[in-house]
Amino acid sequence: MSASAAVAELRSQVSALHTELVRYGLVAWTAGNISGRVPGEDLFVIKPSGISYDDLAPATIVVCDLDGNLVEGEMSPSSDTAAHAYVYRARPDIGGVVHTHSPYATAWAARNEPIPCVLTAMADEFGGEIPVGPFALIGDDSIGRGIVETLAGSRSPAVLMRNHGVFTVGKDPRAAVKAAVMCEDVARTVHIARSGGDLTPIDSGHIDSLYTRYQTVYGQR
């Protein structure tokens, strides 16, 4: 596939995936964004800044290089572009990044508190707790550095950036969106559980077993 064809396909995919953020209640107004790395190229595509989800289309998704510079498109890239670019530069294995302010997960971030692994669904998807990254201002690659540093010691594809919101990563944009959906789901459930009393942690050995099974056996191969 040519580079231009790969960009066109990814623009279409990323545009469509934004509807999942709305469908699962992970974003409000124009907040949040999805990006995807263009396979075989030092490029990624990302939502433009401040654009309504109703107005998104493949043609509105912009293309940037791995330094966050606009390469193709008529609109300004997301204000989180520098963070996405840093993640792609630092982690060649990552093909998709998602940012949301989903309410329950962001509430944990506001408390500067990781979500403890007390559900088998968490062990499956996140391989342990969902960690909290440092506070960082928007506009440069500080958020990206925080994401990479925090996830370096974790199997989790999600990080709660303190006082900010959720960033998730994946092998492609769809995997990153799935992680964002699951992050909010478990954040809500664990919040409800804790309101009723003490939480019961899962043994680390069982977490390892659940994570391995889910990552290697579950689903269609």
C-alpha positions in Angstrom: 0.0 0.0 0.0 1.3 3.5 -0.9 1.9 6.1 1.8 -1.0 8.2 0.5 -3.3 5.2 0.6 -2.3 4.3 4.1 -2.9 7.9 5.3 -6.3 7.9 3.6 -7.3 4.6 5.2 -6.1 5.7 8.7 -7.9 9.0 8.4 -11.1 7.2 7.7 -10.6 4.7 10.6 -9.7 7.4 13.1 -12.6 9.6 12.1 -15.0 6.7 12.6 -13.5 5.7 15.9 -14.3 9.1 17.4 -18.0 8.1 17.4 -17.1 5.4 19.9 -15.9 8.0 22.4 -19.3 9.7 22.2 -21.2 6.4 22.2 -19.6 5.3 25.5 -19.8 8.7 27.2 -16.1 9.3 27.4 -16.0 12.9 26.1 -18.0 16.1 26.4 -18.3 18.9 23.8 -15.1 18.9 21.7 -12.7 17.5 24.3 -10.8 14.3 23.7 -8.9 13.0 20.7 -7.7 9.9 18.9 -4.5 9.5 16.9 -3.0 6.7 14.8 0.5 6.0 13.5 0.8 5.6 9.7 2.4 2.2 9.2 5.9 2.4 7.8 6.0 6.2 7.9 7.2 8.8 10.4 3.6 10.3 10.5 0.5 10.1 12.5 -3.1 11.3 12.0 -5.0 13.1 14.8 -8.3 15.0 15.4 -8.1 18.8 14.8 -8.4 21.2 17.7 -11.8 22.3 18.9 -13.9 20.6 16.3 -17.3 19.1 17.1 -17.5 15.4 16.8 -20.5 15.9 14.5 -18.3 17.7 12.1 -15.5 15.1 11.9 -14.9 13.4 8.6 -11.9 11.7 7.1 -10.9 14.9 5.3 -10.9 16.9 8.6 -8.4 14.5 10.3 -5.0 16.1 10.0 -1.6 14.5 9.4 1.5 15.3 11.5 5.1 14.2 11.6 6.6 12.7 14.7 7.7 16.1 16.0 4.1 17.2 16.0 4.4 19.5 12.9 1.4 19.7 10.6 2.1 17.9 7.3 -1.3 17.7 5.7 -4.7 19.2 6.5 -6.4 22.6 6.7 -7.0 22.8 10.4 -4.8 23.1 13.5 -4.0 19.8 15.2 -5.2 18.9 18.6 -3.7 20.8 21.5 -2.5 17.4 22.7 -0.5 16.7 19.5 2.9 17.2 21.2 2.0 14.5 23.8 0.9 12.1 21.1 4.0 12.8 19.1 6.3 12.1 22.1 4.6 8.8 22.7 5.1 7.7 19.1 8.8 8.8 19.1 9.5 7.0 22.4 7.5 3.8 21.8 7.7 2.4 18.2 5.4 -0.4 19.3 2.5 1.9 19.9 0.2 2.6 16.9 -2.7 4.4 18.6 -3.2 6.9 21.3 -6.5 8.1 22.9 -7.2 11.0 25.3 -10.4 11.4 27.2 -11.8 13.1 30.3 -14.2 10.3 31.0 -15.8 11.1 34.4 -15.1 8.2 36.7 -11.5 7.6 35.5 -10.8 11.3 35.7 -12.2 11.4 39.2 -9.5 9.0 40.2 -6.9 11.2 38.4 -8.3 14.2 40.4 -7.6 12.3 43.6 -4.1 11.3 42.3 -5.1 7.7 43.0 -4.4 4.6 40.9 -7.3 2.3 40.3 -6.5 -0.9 42.3 -6.8 -4.3 40.5 -9.9 -5.8 42.2 -11.7 -7.1 39.1 -10.8 -10.0 36.8 -11.7 -7.6 33.9 -8.9 -5.3 35.1 -6.4 -8.2 35.4 -7.4 -9.3 31.9 -7.0 -5.9 30.2 -4.6 -4.0 32.3 -2.5 -6.6 34.0 -2.7 -4.9 37.4 -3.7 -1.4 38.7 -4.2 1.5 36.4 -1.4 3.9 37.4 -1.4 7.7 37.9 1.1 9.8 35.9 2.5 13.2 37.0 0.8 16.6 36.7 1.9 18.3 33.4 0.8 21.4 31.6 -0.8 21.1 28.1 1.1 22.5 25.1 4.5 20.8 25.0 5.7 17.2 25.3 5.5 17.1 29.2 2.4 15.0 29.1 3.9 12.6 26.6 7.0 12.2 28.8 4.7 11.5 31.8 2.8 8.9 29.9 5.9 7.1 28.7 7.6 7.1 32.0 4.6 5.9 33.9 3.7 3.1 31.6 7.4 1.9 31.4 6.9 0.0 34.6 3.3 -1.2 33.9 1.4 -3.6 31.7 -1.5 -1.2 31.7 -2.4 0.4 28.3 -4.0 3.3 30.4 -2.6 6.0 32.5 -4.5 8.6 34.6 -2.7 11.9 34.3 -3.0 13.7 37.6 -5.6 16.5 37.6 -6.2 16.0 33.9 -7.6 12.8 32.5 -7.0 9.5 30.8 -4.5 8.6 28.1 -4.6 5.1 26.5 -2.3 3.4 24.0 -2.5 0.3 21.8 -1.0 -1.5 18.9 -3.5 0.5 16.7 -6.1 3.2 17.3 -8.9 0.6 17.8 -7.0 -1.1 20.6 -6.4 2.2 22.3 -10.1 3.1 22.1 -11.0 -0.3 23.6 -8.6 0.5 26.5 -10.3 3.9 27.0 -13.7 2.2 27.1 -12.6 -0.4 29.5 -10.7 2.1 31.7 -13.9 4.1 32.3 -15.9 0.9 32.9 -13.7 -0.4 35.6 -13.2 3.0 37.1 -16.9 3.3 37.6 -17.3 -0.2 39.0 -14.4 0.1 41.5 -15.8 3.5 42.6 -19.2 2.0 43.3 -17.6 -1.0 45.1 -15.5 1.1 47.4 -18.5 3.2 48.3 -20.0 0.1 49.8 -16.9 -1.0 51.9 -13.4 -2.2 51.7 -12.1 -3.6 48.4 -10.7 -7.1 48.0 -7.5 -7.2 46.0 -6.7 -10.0 43.6 -3.6 -12.0 44.4 -0.7 -11.0 42.1 -0.2 -14.6 40.9 -3.9 -14.8 39.8 -3.5 -11.4 38.1 -0.6 -12.8 36.1 -2.6 -15.9 35.2 -5.6 -13.9 34.1 -3.6 -11.5 32.1 -1.7 -14.2 30.2 -4.9 -16.1 29.4 -6.7 -13.1 28.2 -3.8 -11.8 26.1 -3.0 -15.2 24.5 -6.1 -17.4 24.5 -9.3 -15.2 24.7 -11.2 -14.4 21.4 -10.6 -15.5 17.9 -7.0 -16.1 16.8 
